[in-house]
Amino acid sequence: MIDHGSYDAAARRTADWAGGLLTDDGFRDCAPVVLAYYKAPVGLLHTGDARAAARALRFIERRFYADGDFHAGTDDPTPAGGRSYRNGWL
């Protein structure tokens, strides 16, 4: 039988850790590339931290959103085919 409680506890610890790194300018010590951020809002939201998820989204929008797309910068390693996938998470 699977102990879902241990998975929930691990997710909560990860969300607490990530939330502690989150500032208005993104995650402390995180590369400023959209590939590093695109799953964070969903993860934070699903662990119950809607405020942190919204804060992450605000940063992502300010930093990466233009012309109807979350653009990867020239230093972002997202392959061209992965951009629609990434945008779907956001």
C-alpha positions, 0 to 999 in steps of 0.5 A, spaced: 500 500 500 502 506 498 503 511 504 500 518 500 502 522 507 509 521 506 508 524 499 504 529 501 509 531 507 515 531 502 511 536 497 509 540 503 517 541 505 519 542 498 513 548 497 515 551 504 523 551 501 521 554 494 516 559 498 522 561 502 526 563 496 521 567 492 521 574 492 518 579 488 524 578 483 523 571 482 527 565 486 533 567 490 539 564 486 535 562 480 537 563 473 533 568 470 530 563 465 523 561 464 525 554 463 527 555 471 520 557 473 514 555 468 512 549 473 513 553 480 506 556 480 502 550 479 506 546 484 505 552 489 498 552 488 497 545 488 500 545 495 496 550 498 500 556 497 496 561 492 499 567 494 506 564 493 503 562 486 500 568 484 507 572 486 511 567 482 506 568 476 507 576 477 514 575 476 514 571 470 509 575 467 513 581 468 520 578 466 518 573 460 511 575 457 511 579 451 507 579 444 502 574 447 508 569 449 512 567 455 519 568 451 525 564 452 531 569 452 537 567 448 540 564 454 534 559 455 535 552 453 528 551 452 528 547 445 523 550 440 518 544 440 518 545 448 515 552 448 508 551 447 509 545 452 512 550 457 507 556 455 501 551 457 503 550 464 503 558 465 
